Amino acid sequence: MNRLLSFHLSYIMTISIFTASISKALPPSTDYPLSCEASQEESRFGGWSISEQLFKYIRKILPEGCTILELGSGQGTAELAQHYHMISVEHDKKFLNLYPSSYIHAPIVNGWYDTRILEQQLKDLSYDLILVDGPTGAIGRGKFLDNLHLFNFAVPIIFDDTNRIPEYELCIKTAEKLGRPFEIITTDPQKTFGIIFMQTSQ
Ligand SMILES: C[S@@+](CC[C@H](N)C(=O)[O-])C[C@H]1O[C@@H](n2cnc3c(N)ncnc32)[C@H](O)[C@@H]1O
């Protein structure tokens, strides 16, 4: 238990030191005050969904009526769909067409979404934000980085679950590859998300 706690603390410290060193040019996170307290509305979001805080953050930075391309659909899709046009890439048939979204069924092939399907289906779409929240952590999201060419990435990109090391690394490596600033936002001690901003770091 102690080892787990000390790993967690050193991980959070590493995140803080790292982000503090590169985030000088970024808008301070206080521009987006986020509460750590669970709200009454928390129950709208299931354990597999984006957090209430991430939902509020998106509401703050993205005007109503914009379009979100999300990788991975769930209950959060229903909440976002009340304010945005949703396009959901989903690998699992069980989670298709459950919520108001334009679904793209892309089964897992070679460890990630079938890129041939994404290539065909995404090429003519326009969207204002990408939310990387799938596939599941067990399948892995790392191949997003190898397939950036499939996306219009001239939009903000949000990575949920950056409290997990692979998702944290994916966010950082994507920001490095795109040469854009990012920030990791802690919503509670157990949960963070990352955002890559639109502007370049120059
Ligand atoms: C983290 S979830 C995506 C959540 C979604 N973006 C949201 O905010 O609700 C990643 C994947 O888990 C699966 N999933 C979604 N909801 C689930 C649930 N309630 N239980 C188990 N798996 C789920 C789907 O295949 C989905 O693509």
PDBQT file of the ligand as one rigid body, heavy atoms in Angstrom, charges set to zero:
ROOT
HETATM    1  C1  LIG A 301     -13.515   5.283 -21.777  1.00  0.00    +0.000 C 
HETATM    2  S1  LIG A 301     -14.762   4.540 -22.758  1.00  0.00    +0.000 S 
HETATM    3  C2  LIG A 301     -15.320   5.917 -23.726  1.00  0.00    +0.000 C 
HETATM    4  C3  LIG A 301     -16.170   6.818 -22.911  1.00  0.00    +0.000 C 
HETATM    5  C4  LIG A 301     -16.843   7.964 -23.614  1.00  0.00    +0.000 C 
HETATM    6  N1  LIG A 301     -15.942   8.875 -24.271  1.00  0.00    +0.000 N 
HETATM    7  C5  LIG A 301     -17.672   8.709 -22.585  1.00  0.00    +0.000 C 
HETATM    8  O1  LIG A 301     -17.284   9.793 -22.156  1.00  0.00    +0.000 OA
HETATM    9  O2  LIG A 301     -18.683   8.150 -22.156  1.00  0.00    +0.000 OA
HETATM   10  C6  LIG A 301     -13.771   3.626 -23.909  1.00  0.00    +0.000 C 
HETATM   11  C7  LIG A 301     -14.492   2.424 -24.506  1.00  0.00    +0.000 C 
HETATM   12  O3  LIG A 301     -15.052   1.651 -23.456  1.00  0.00    +0.000 OA
HETATM   13  C8  LIG A 301     -16.258   1.049 -23.891  1.00  0.00    +0.000 C 
HETATM   14  N2  LIG A 301     -17.312   1.454 -22.962  1.00  0.00    +0.000 N 
HETATM   15  C9  LIG A 301     -18.111   2.535 -23.008  1.00  0.00    +0.000 A 
HETATM   16  N3  LIG A 301     -18.943   2.562 -21.959  1.00  0.00    +0.000 NA
HETATM   17  C10 LIG A 301     -18.696   1.448 -21.233  1.00  0.00    +0.000 A 
HETATM   18  C11 LIG A 301     -19.241   0.892 -20.034  1.00  0.00    +0.000 A 
HETATM   19  N4  LIG A 301     -20.216   1.513 -19.378  1.00  0.00    +0.000 N 
HETATM   20  N5  LIG A 301     -18.736  -0.264 -19.587  1.00  0.00    +0.000 NA
HETATM   21  C12 LIG A 301     -17.751  -0.912 -20.237  1.00  0.00    +0.000 A 
HETATM   22  N6  LIG A 301     -17.180  -0.436 -21.389  1.00  0.00    +0.000 NA
HETATM   23  C13 LIG A 301     -17.639   0.738 -21.870  1.00  0.00    +0.000 A 
HETATM   24  C14 LIG A 301     -16.516   1.499 -25.333  1.00  0.00    +0.000 C 
HETATM   25  O4  LIG A 301     -16.076   0.505 -26.222  1.00  0.00    +0.000 OA
HETATM   26  C15 LIG A 301     -15.648   2.741 -25.428  1.00  0.00    +0.000 C 
HETATM   27  O5  LIG A 301     -15.184   2.958 -26.730  1.00  0.00    +0.000 OA
ENDROOT
TORSDOF 0
